[in-house]
Amino acid sequence: MSDKLLSKVLILDDDQDHLNGLRTFCEANNLVGLKVRKNRLMSVLRSNIDLGAIFYAESYGATAEESAEIAVRIHAIRPELPIILRRASEATLDGVNDSLRHACCAAYTAADLSGLKKIVDDYIFSLYYPCELVRGISGMTETVLTGQFSRLSLRWDTPYIVSDRVIFGEVFSLIPLESNWCRGYMMIQTEEQAILDYLDRHEGRPGGAGFRDVNSLLGEITNLIWGNFKNRYIGDASTSHPHIQVPLVINHKHKYISFGTENPQLCFLYTLTDEQTGDSIRLYQRFIFNLNWSPEDFKVIVHDSAGLVEAGELELF
């Protein structure tokens, strides 16, 4: 797995000359650029697609008014996504239509992509995640998932950064993470029917599996990963920060969840596949450090086996 974190950005720009340079920019800055047809834009934004930002051309609409109207609609559907505006000559939002200015977070010009680089760093890659932490999370999650789904093959995508608040699937779990270097949550999201199909096919439960079986399995997976995370990265260290809390807002109708922060989230996607049938289970794992994030204090806990033997926790074989 690469140590580089990625982020997916939606590119709404029809200037072919600029797109060629933007493609090179994305490759050099760990961005995965995505395009969409104009007549499919709103339906795509209402889907479960994970995004870090939107690159938006000031001339995307047929007129300045239409460009502003489209940007406002995008902002209404996904207000958490930074909309980065490409302008013809000025790398500021000065002089921009008021409604368009309200929808966008920053501006750049094609002539100076160094300005875009700073915007990307400020709005997408604003949090530093230690490579050891990223690799460790994927490793411990792989161990748990292969143990729980031994009949399925597992693959995972390169970890990436997201800014949106869209919920994937019908069921998700949340568990708090608290230490002297982080406070937040781990969230795992999945589709209920895919788990039900797996349980019916491989577990053979009388009367078939139900939603409580899905809840139980997801809860066990979450707890096992949390236990490994705590053992390796937290130990007995408690947080020294005041126990301030922020409200979590969940809107089931719009598949939306907010943790009360604008911080980007660290996301992992795992896909478990039945090689015989081709059926698959997707699990999205997110880490949301909404109350404290101090990566400079992060460290891996090395357990002394001799001390554990003396304490009676381990026995020599």
C-alpha positions as CSV (number, residue, x, y, z in Angstrom):
1,M,0.0,0.0,0.0
2,S,1.3,3.5,-0.8
3,D,2.1,5.9,2.0
4,K,0.4,8.6,0.0
5,L,-3.2,9.5,0.9
6,L,-5.5,10.3,-2.0
7,S,-8.6,12.4,-2.4
8,K,-11.2,12.4,-5.1
9,V,-12.2,15.7,-6.7
10,L,-15.0,16.4,-9.1
11,I,-13.9,18.5,-12.0
12,L,-16.5,20.8,-13.5
13,D,-14.6,22.5,-16.2
14,D,-14.9,22.3,-20.0
15,D,-11.7,24.2,-21.0
16,Q,-9.6,21.4,-22.7
17,D,-6.4,23.3,-22.6
18,H,-6.7,23.8,-18.8
19,L,-7.8,20.2,-18.3
20,N,-4.6,18.9,-19.7
21,G,-2.6,20.9,-17.1
22,L,-5.1,20.0,-14.4
23,R,-4.7,16.3,-15.1
24,T,-0.9,16.7,-14.5
25,F,-1.6,18.7,-11.4
26,C,-3.9,16.0,-10.0
27,E,-1.3,13.3,-10.6
28,A,1.4,15.3,-8.9
29,N,-0.7,16.1,-5.8
30,N,-2.4,12.8,-5.0
31,L,-5.8,13.8,-6.4
32,V,-8.1,11.5,-8.4
33,G,-10.0,13.7,-10.8
34,L,-13.6,12.7,-11.8
35,K,-15.7,14.1,-14.6
36,V,-19.5,13.9,-15.0
37,R,-22.0,14.9,-17.7
38,K,-23.9,18.1,-16.9
39,N,-27.2,16.4,-17.2
40,R,-26.1,13.8,-14.5
41,L,-24.4,16.2,-12.2
42,M,-27.1,16.6,-9.5
43,S,-28.0,12.9,-9.4
44,V,-24.3,12.1,-8.9
45,L,-24.0,14.6,-6.1
46,R,-27.0,13.0,-4.4
47,S,-25.3,9.6,-4.6
48,N,-22.9,8.0,-2.1
49,I,-19.8,9.2,-3.9
50,D,-17.0,10.3,-1.6
51,L,-15.3,13.5,-2.5
52,G,-12.7,15.9,-1.1
53,A,-13.6,19.0,-3.2
54,I,-15.0,20.3,-6.4
55,F,-13.0,22.2,-9.0
56,Y,-15.4,24.6,-10.6
57,A,-14.9,26.8,-13.7
58,E,-16.4,30.3,-13.5
59,S,-17.5,29.7,-17.1
60,Y,-19.1,26.2,-16.5
61,G,-22.6,27.5,-17.3
62,A,-23.6,29.1,-20.6
63,T,-23.9,32.5,-18.8
64,A,-22.5,34.0,-15.6
65,E,-25.9,33.7,-14.1
66,E,-26.2,30.0,-15.0
67,S,-22.7,29.3,-13.6
68,A,-23.7,30.9,-10.3
69,E,-27.1,29.0,-10.2
70,I,-25.4,25.7,-10.7
71,A,-22.8,26.4,-8.0
72,V,-25.6,27.4,-5.6
73,R,-27.4,24.2,-6.3
74,I,-24.2,22.2,-5.7
75,H,-23.6,24.0,-2.4
76,A,-27.2,23.3,-1.3
77,I,-26.9,19.5,-2.0
78,R,-23.3,19.1,-0.5
79,P,-22.6,22.2,1.6
80,E,-19.6,20.5,3.3
81,L,-17.7,20.2,0.0
82,P,-15.2,23.0,-0.8
83,I,-15.9,24.5,-4.2
84,I,-12.7,25.8,-5.7
85,L,-13.4,28.4,-8.4
86,R,-11.2,28.8,-11.5
87,R,-11.3,32.3,-12.8
88,A,-9.9,33.8,-16.0
89,S,-7.5,36.4,-14.5
90,E,-7.9,36.9,-10.7
91,A,-7.1,34.4,-8.1
92,T,-9.5,35.9,-5.6
93,L,-13.3,35.9,-5.1
94,D,-13.4,39.7,-5.4
95,G,-15.9,40.9,-8.0
96,V,-17.6,37.5,-8.2
97,N,-21.4,37.3,-8.3
98,D,-22.6,37.4,-4.7
99,S,-24.4,34.0,-4.8
100,L,-21.4,32.3,-6.5
101,R,-19.0,33.9,-4.0
102,H,-21.1,32.5,-1.2
103,A,-20.9,29.0,-2.6
104,C,-17.1,28.9,-3.3
105,C,-14.3,28.8,-0.7
106,A,-11.4,30.0,-2.8
107,A,-10.3,30.9,-6.3
108,Y,-7.3,30.2,-8.6
109,T,-6.2,30.8,-12.2
110,A,-4.9,28.4,-14.7
111,A,-1.8,30.5,-15.1
112,D,-0.8,29.9,-11.5
113,L,-1.4,26.4,-10.2
114,S,0.8,27.1,-7.2
115,G,-2.1,28.9,-5.8
116,L,-4.3,25.9,-6.3
117,K,-1.7,23.8,-4.5
118,K,-2.0,25.9,-1.4
119,I,-5.8,25.8,-1.6
120,V,-5.7,22.0,-1.8
121,D,-3.4,21.8,1.1
122,D,-5.6,24.1,3.2
123,Y,-9.0,22.5,2.4
124,I,-8.3,18.9,1.6
125,F,-5.0,17.8,3.1
126,S,-5.2,20.1,6.1
127,L,-4.6,17.2,8.6
128,Y,-1.4,15.2,8.7
129,Y,-1.8,11.5,9.3
130,P,1.3,9.5,10.3
131,C,2.2,6.8,7.8
132,E,2.6,4.3,10.6
133,L,-1.0,5.0,11.8
134,V,-2.4,4.6,8.2
135,R,-0.6,1.4,7.6
136,G,-1.4,0.1,11.0
137,I,-5.1,0.7,10.7
138,S,-5.4,-1.1,7.4
139,G,-3.3,-4.0,8.7
140,M,-5.3,-4.5,11.9
141,T,-8.6,-4.2,9.9
142,E,-7.5,-6.7,7.4
143,T,-6.7,-9.2,10.2
144,V,-10.2,-8.7,11.7
145,L,-12.1,-8.9,8.4
146,T,-10.3,-12.0,7.2
147,G,-11.1,-13.6,10.5
148,Q,-14.7,-12.8,10.3
149,F,-15.1,-13.6,6.6
150,S,-12.7,-16.5,6.1
151,R,-14.5,-17.7,3.0
152,L,-14.1,-14.4,1.2
153,S,-11.1,-12.7,-0.4
154,L,-10.2,-9.2,0.7
155,R,-8.8,-6.2,-1.1
156,W,-8.6,-2.6,0.0
157,D,-8.1,0.6,-1.9
158,T,-5.5,3.3,-1.1
159,P,-6.7,5.3,1.9
160,Y,-8.1,8.7,1.0
161,I,-9.3,12.0,2.4
162,V,-13.0,13.0,2.2
163,S,-14.8,16.2,3.1
164,D,-18.3,15.1,2.6
165,R,-20.8,13.8,5.2
166,V,-22.7,11.2,3.1
167,I,-23.6,7.9,4.7
168,F,-23.0,4.7,2.7
169,G,-25.4,1.8,3.0
170,E,-28.2,1.3,5.5
171,V,-26.2,0.4,8.7
172,F,-23.2,1.9,10.4
173,S,-21.4,1.6,13.7
174,L,-19.7,4.3,15.8
175,I,-17.1,3.9,18.5
176,P,-15.2,6.7,20.4
177,L,-11.4,7.0,20.2
178,E,-9.8,8.9,23.1
179,S,-6.2,9.4,24.0
180,N,-3.7,12.2,24.7
181,W,-3.2,12.7,21.0
182,C,-6.7,12.2,19.5
183,R,-10.4,12.3,20.3
184,G,-13.0,11.4,17.8
185,Y,-14.7,8.4,16.3
186,M,-14.2,5.4,14.1
187,M,-17.2,4.7,11.9
188,I,-17.8,1.6,9.7
189,Q,-20.6,1.7,7.1
190,T,-22.0,-1.1,4.9
191,E,-25.0,-2.4,3.1
192,E,-27.3,-4.6,5.1
193,Q,-28.4,-6.9,2.2
194,A,-24.9,-7.8,1.3
195,I,-24.3,-9.0,4.9
196,L,-27.6,-10.8,5.0
197,D,-26.8,-12.7,1.8
198,Y,-23.4,-13.7,3.1
199,L,-24.9,-15.0,6.4
200,D,-27.6,-17.0,4.6
201,R,-25.2,-18.5,2.1
202,H,-22.3,-19.4,4.5
203,E,-23.8,-19.5,8.0
204,G,-27.0,-21.4,7.2
205,R,-28.9,-20.0,10.1
206,P,-32.4,-21.5,10.8
207,G,-35.1,-19.2,9.3
208,G,-32.5,-17.0,7.7
209,A,-30.5,-14.1,9.0
210,G,-32.1,-10.9,10.1
211,F,-31.1,-7.3,10.7
212,R,-30.1,-8.1,14.3
213,D,-27.5,-10.6,13.0
214,V,-26.1,-7.9,10.8
215,N,-26.0,-5.5,13.8
216,S,-24.2,-8.1,15.9
217,L,-21.6,-8.9,13.3
218,L,-20.8,-5.2,12.5
219,G,-20.6,-4.5,16.3
220,E,-18.2,-7.4,16.8
221,I,-16.0,-6.2,13.9
222,T,-16.0,-2.7,15.2
223,N,-15.1,-3.8,18.7
224,L,-12.3,-6.0,17.5
225,I,-10.7,-3.2,15.4
226,W,-11.2,-0.8,18.3
227,G,-9.5,-3.2,20.7
228,N,-6.5,-3.5,18.4
229,F,-6.3,0.2,17.9
230,K,-6.4,0.9,21.6
231,N,-3.8,-1.8,22.4
232,R,-1.4,-0.5,19.8
233,Y,-1.9,3.3,19.8
234,I,-3.6,4.3,23.1
235,G,-2.9,1.8,25.8
236,D,-3.8,3.1,29.3
237,A,-3.1,6.7,28.3
238,S,-6.1,8.9,29.0
239,T,-6.9,12.3,27.5
240,S,-5.8,15.3,29.4
241,H,-8.2,17.6,27.5
242,P,-11.5,18.7,29.0
243,H,-14.4,16.4,28.0
244,I,-16.0,18.8,25.7
245,Q,-18.6,17.3,23.4
246,V,-20.2,18.4,20.2
247,P,-23.6,17.1,18.9
248,L,-23.7,14.5,16.2
249,V,-26.4,15.2,13.6
250,I,-27.8,12.3,11.6
251,N,-30.4,12.8,8.8
252,H,-31.5,9.4,7.6
253,K,-33.7,10.7,4.8
254,H,-30.7,12.5,3.2
255,K,-28.1,9.9,4.3
256,Y,-26.2,12.6,6.1
257,I,-24.1,12.6,9.3
258,S,-22.2,15.6,10.8
259,F,-19.7,15.4,13.6
260,G,-19.7,19.1,14.3
261,T,-16.4,19.8,12.5
262,E,-15.2,20.8,9.1
263,N,-12.1,18.6,9.4
264,P,-11.5,16.2,6.5
265,Q,-11.9,12.5,7.4
266,L,-9.5,9.6,6.9
267,C,-11.3,6.9,4.9
268,F,-10.6,3.3,4.0
269,L,-12.6,1.1,1.6
270,Y,-12.5,-2.7,2.0
271,T,-14.1,-5.1,-0.5
272,L,-14.8,-8.7,0.4
273,T,-15.6,-10.9,-2.6
274,D,-17.0,-14.4,-2.9
275,E,-14.9,-15.8,-5.7
276,Q,-17.5,-18.5,-6.6
277,T,-20.5,-16.2,-6.9
278,G,-18.9,-12.8,-7.5
279,D,-21.0,-11.3,-4.7
280,S,-19.2,-8.7,-2.7
281,I,-19.4,-6.8,0.6
282,R,-18.1,-3.2,0.8
283,L,-17.2,-1.7,4.2
284,Y,-16.3,2.0,4.5
285,Q,-14.1,2.8,7.5
286,R,-13.8,6.4,8.5
287,F,-11.8,8.1,11.2
288,I,-13.2,11.4,12.4
289,F,-11.0,13.4,14.9
290,N,-13.4,16.1,15.7
291,L,-12.4,16.9,19.3
292,N,-8.6,16.7,19.3
293,W,-5.9,15.8,16.8
294,S,-2.3,16.1,17.8
295,P,-0.3,13.8,15.5
296,E,3.0,15.1,17.0
297,D,2.1,13.1,20.1
298,F,1.3,9.9,18.3
299,K,3.4,6.9,19.0
300,V,3.2,3.1,18.6
301,I,3.0,1.3,22.0
302,V,5.6,-1.6,22.2
303,H,4.5,-4.1,24.8
304,D,7.2,-5.8,26.9
305,S,6.5,-9.5,26.7
306,A,8.8,-10.2,29.7
307,G,6.8,-7.7,31.8
308,L,3.6,-9.4,30.8
309,V,4.9,-12.8,31.8
310,E,5.9,-11.4,35.2
311,A,2.5,-9.9,35.6
312,G,0.8,-13.2,34.8
313,E,-0.8,-11.9,31.6
314,L,1.3,-14.3,29.5
315,E,2.7,-17.8,30.1
316,L,5.9,-19.2,28.6
317,F,5.2,-22.1,26.3
